[in-house]
Amino acid sequence: MTKSFSNFADLASFIASETDSHGRATTYEHAFIEHDERAKLSPVDEAEQLDMPDPEQARVAVEMVMSTLFDVFRDTRLEPYAADLAWGFVNSFHVVAKRINDREDDAAKELGELARSFDPSEIYAAQLEDAQLLCQTLQGCRDAMECMRDHASEVYRVETGRPYSPTRGSRVSRGVTASMIDARDYLASRIRERREQFAPEGPVVTFSGGQVWEDHEVLWRGLDSIKARIPEMILATTAQTKGCDAIAQAWAAARGVKVILFKLDRRLGAKAAFVRNDRLLALKPVEAVVCEGSGIQMNLAQKLRQAGVPLHVVKLDETVKARLAQPKTDLPKSRDEFDPWTQDDYYRDMVNGGRQRRR
């Protein structure tokens, strides 16, 4: 039987009814919440009766756009560019969510100032109510935008095999009157929510590795075993965009594990990587994984061992190592190649319990 639709809303509703997506639908329902029957989108606008979009239609719209983009380009000469276009679509949700979040921060500061300067007048009560409504409206818009971003990024991950990552910034997935009490309660809950998003609480597992790595399965199995023992783990990585760190970030996206990315602070010059290692250690990790890489990984493994952190050292596959060991006549040697204590020596010692090599 052929069905025809006069508008997108009817088509989206039909697809929603035909697809089994209870888990994702529940996420949308929780994100597309109307805190008040009225909405206020800016300090100068009056409050209006505006509804949130239908969560099922929004879910199907995101699914359709992302899936159709990959399906249309699949097995064509444009297929290599589908991932770039899809990343841009996901990133557009992220950028807009960030703008809403900045406006929400400004509105929350204004609400805080009003809450601290109590005035029993009706004008003050009206201003306080408007400020709180603005914050709640922007929070609802941000939650909805981040929900659609996370959905689109999951489709992106499934299609490309790697998680969506923004080029900059964080990605985070959420005598007084009655009005005065409501405002304080709202501010307190908002502070708790943002603290958990940007400073998640839980046992930290540190991960670092080289930029050349082919066997992703061994890393996924190892991380799965750690997660089985530490279900609430938070993964802290050295945030490299390829190799071991990229594999670990893809694993975290697939398993729903929060990730803290420790990128290099270029202002620190040559010592930036070692300062980053110290910052990772300052998180007091409960466990760590270091894959064979450069002297940076050696330094981190040494510090973790000295701190008594349970450490898993994963060595590079011998065939890959042999290929990397071939002479490179057109490139200068790295500082590790001039070190008399070679990487093989070091990792052999680490695996055998961290014995110091006799010089």
Secondary structure by P-SEA (a helix, b strand, c coil): cbbbbccaaaaaaaaaaacccaaaaaaaaaaaccccccccccccccccccccccaaaaaaaaaaaaaaaaaaacccccccaaaaaaaaaaaaaaaaaaaaaaaaaaaaaaaaaaaacccccaaaaaaaaaaaaaaaaaaaaaaaaaaaaaaaaaaaaaaccbbbbbcbbbbbcccccaaaaaaaaaaaaaaaaaaaacccccbbbbbbbccccccaaaaaaaaaaaaaaccbbbbbcccccccaaaaaaaaaaaabbbbbbbccccccccaaaaaaaaaaaaacccccccccccaaaaaaaaaaaaaccbbbbbbccaaaaaaaacccccccccccccccccaaaaaaaaaaccccccc
